[in-house]
Amino acid sequence: MREADLPTVIAIEQRAYAFPWTQGVFRDCLLANHPAWVLVEDGAIIGYAVLSVAADEAHVLNLCTAPEVQGRGHGRRLLRALMQLARGRGAHRVFLEVRPSNGPAIALYHDEGFNEIGRRPRYYPARDGREDALVMALELLPEE
Ligand SMILES: CC(C)(COP(=O)(O)OP(=O)(O)OC[C@H]1O[C@@H](n2cnc3c(N)ncnc32)[C@H](O)[C@@H]1OP(=O)(O)O)[C@@H](O)C(=O)NCCC(=O)NCCS
């Protein structure tokens, strides 16, 4: 993901989330050199993912596919690419937060081997106040 991608990324972000990140948050991630990738199909950005890695732990900060192409395997592909990236940077565990109401994302994370390890109370803004976050984690095994 580059600065020039941000208008397209933001347009997807605003369609995909009820409480989207601002352009400033994406820019801060790029400035912090967090690994940030866009998924391109036929020359168009259709998804993206942002990771942070510190010591041997990685954190999925954002994972998103455009609403019109969801359910076609792109999210899984992006998540697997992130796990490869995390492994390549020496991470042994990967963490993420997800809304308990986000069934599709939770199903994907479970399917890829993540387990629930806790909850952060009132972590996310919600229409009627705040919503907890489920914290999920995955141990990265060395590649065979
Ligand atoms: C979550 C998200 C990234 C998944 O991406 P996607 O491209 O739609 O997912 P895929 O097509 O790769 O599906 C992978 C798996 O996710 C789960 N899944 C996807 N859509 C689903 C749905 N509508 N209902 C239930 N499970 C679903 C399934 O387990 C699916 O595997 P299957 O196809 O073998 O059944 C995407 O829905 C998205 O961007 N949502 C909005 C942003 C968001 O919530 N991001 C996650 C924040 S933590």
The ligand as an ORCA input file, in Angstrom:
! r2SCAN-3c Opt
* xyz 0 1
  C     -14.049    -10.429      6.816
  C     -13.654    -10.295      5.366
  C     -12.222     -9.756      5.251
  C     -13.681    -11.704      4.715
  O     -13.271    -11.563      3.376
  P     -14.012    -12.332      2.181
  O     -13.244    -12.028      0.930
  O     -15.462    -11.998      2.196
  O     -13.828    -13.818      2.678
  P     -13.575    -15.154      1.823
  O     -14.398    -15.180      0.588
  O     -12.101    -15.351      1.699
  O     -14.178    -16.240      2.835
  C     -13.356    -16.891      3.736
  C     -14.185    -17.480      4.858
  O     -14.775    -16.448      5.633
  C     -16.034    -16.894      6.120
  N     -17.082    -16.057      5.530
  C     -16.958    -15.155      4.537
  N     -18.155    -14.555      4.311
  C     -19.029    -15.111      5.159
  C     -20.417    -14.909      5.435
  N     -21.147    -14.000      4.769
  N     -20.973    -15.604      6.434
  C     -20.278    -16.509      7.146
  N     -18.938    -16.754      6.923
  C     -18.351    -16.066      5.950
  C     -16.189    -18.322      5.685
  O     -15.566    -19.140      6.673
  C     -15.349    -18.329      4.428
  O     -14.913    -19.603      4.089
  P     -15.745    -20.497      3.027
  O     -15.882    -19.660      1.791
  O     -14.883    -21.677      2.854
  O     -17.053    -20.768      3.691
  C     -14.647     -9.410      4.568
  O     -15.948     -9.884      4.783
  C     -14.593     -7.942      4.951
  O     -13.758     -7.192      4.433
  N     -15.505     -7.505      5.839
  C     -15.580     -6.088      6.221
  C     -14.357     -5.666      6.967
  C     -14.132     -6.530      8.180
  O     -15.043     -6.789      8.960
  N     -12.871     -6.961      8.354
  C     -12.458     -7.777      9.487
  C     -12.204     -6.878     10.655
  S     -11.653     -7.797     12.081
*
